[in-house]
Amino acid sequence: MTPEDLKYTDEHEWLLATQGNTVRVGITAYAQDQLGDVVFVELPNVGATVEAGTPLGEVESTKSVSEIFAPVSGTVAAVNTALDDTPELVNSDPYGEGWILEINVEDLSALDELMDAAAYQELTEKE
């Protein structure tokens, strides 16, 4: 199931505007399913500047290593340090406790360019 209240990217990431100009970012259930069991998540440093479309970390699974791309430009406001000890949260709760980072976005209207749930569902059905 694809949550309706989120925005999505072609790179299988989800975004949720939390407060002010901050967005929470994670990978979708589809992405974690494709990856298999997640064993390590490389997180960026809080305070790092990220640019939309550029790599900012990695998710390592029993099958492969995949880059995490910045879905929007801004500054890393927080990272989910729980993933250091329990990276499998990405598998068990990708839209909740398995979130990856929060970004203070320069321009919140950048979210308007991302997919809604219906468009993302359509994308995954084609893959």
N, C-alpha and C positions, 0 to 999 in steps of 0.2 A: 504494500500500500504506500502511496506517495502522499505525504502530508500536504494539505492544501495551503497552509499558511506560510510556506517557505518559498524561496526563489532557488533556482537551479542553474548549473552551468553545464556546458558540453563535457567538462572534465569530471562529471559526476560528483560535484560538490553541492551542498545545500547552504543557504544563508538565511538567517533570521535576524531582523532588526530588533535589538533588545531595548536599549535606551539611548536617547540622544542620537549621536552619529555612530553608535557602536553596532556592529553586526557579529553574530556568532556563526562560525563556519565548521562544517564537518563533511564527511563523505556519506553518500547515500547508501541505503540498504542494498541497492543494485550493485554499487561499487564494492562494498565489503563482501558481498556474495561472490563476485567475480574474483576477488583477491584470495579468498579462503581465510584460514585462521591467521589473524594479525598477531605478530610476535614482537613488533617494535614500531614505535612512532617517533620520528625525528621532528622535534618542534623548533620553530624559530625562537629567537630571543625576544623577550618583551622589550618594546621600544624600537625594534627594527622597523625600518621603512620598507614597505612592500609595494610592488607595482603590479597592477592587474596583468595576468597572463604569465608572470614569471614564477619559477619554482621557489617555494619557501620552506619545504620540508619533504619528508618521505614517509611512506607507510610500507613496512616490510612484513610480508606474510610467508607462510610455508610454501607458497607457489612462486612469488615474485617480489620485486621492489618497485613501487610506483611513486612517482613524484606527486606532491601536493602543490597545486598552483594557486597563486593569489587570485581570488575571484574578483577582487576590487583593489584599488590603490588606497593606501593609508598607512597607519602605524599599528604595529601589533600591541594590543592593549592587555591581553591576557593569553595564557596557554593553559591547556588542561593537564596539569601536572599529575593527575591521577593516572594518565596513560603511561607514565614512566614505570609504574609498578603493575598496572593492569591494562596493557594495550588491547586486550580482548574486549574491552568495553566498546571499541569501534564495531565489533561484530555483534555483541549482545544488545547494544542500545545505541545504534548509530545516530538517532535523532534526539537523544537525551544525554545520558552520562558519557557517551562516546564522542561528544563534540571535541574539536581539535584546538581552535583558537578563536580569539575575538580581535577584530580590527576596528580601530577608529577610522572611519571612512572620511575622505576629503569631501566627497560629494555624494550624498545619499541617493541622488537621482540616478546614479550608476546602477542601482538595483532594478530600475525600470527596464534596462536592456536585457536582463536575465529572463530565463524561462519561468513560467508558472508551472504548477503541478501537471496540468493537462499536456502542455508542450513537452515536459520532461518525460512523462509516461509514454508519449508518442515516440520520443527519441529512443527509449530503452526497448520498446517493442520492435524497432527496426534493427537493433543490434543483435 
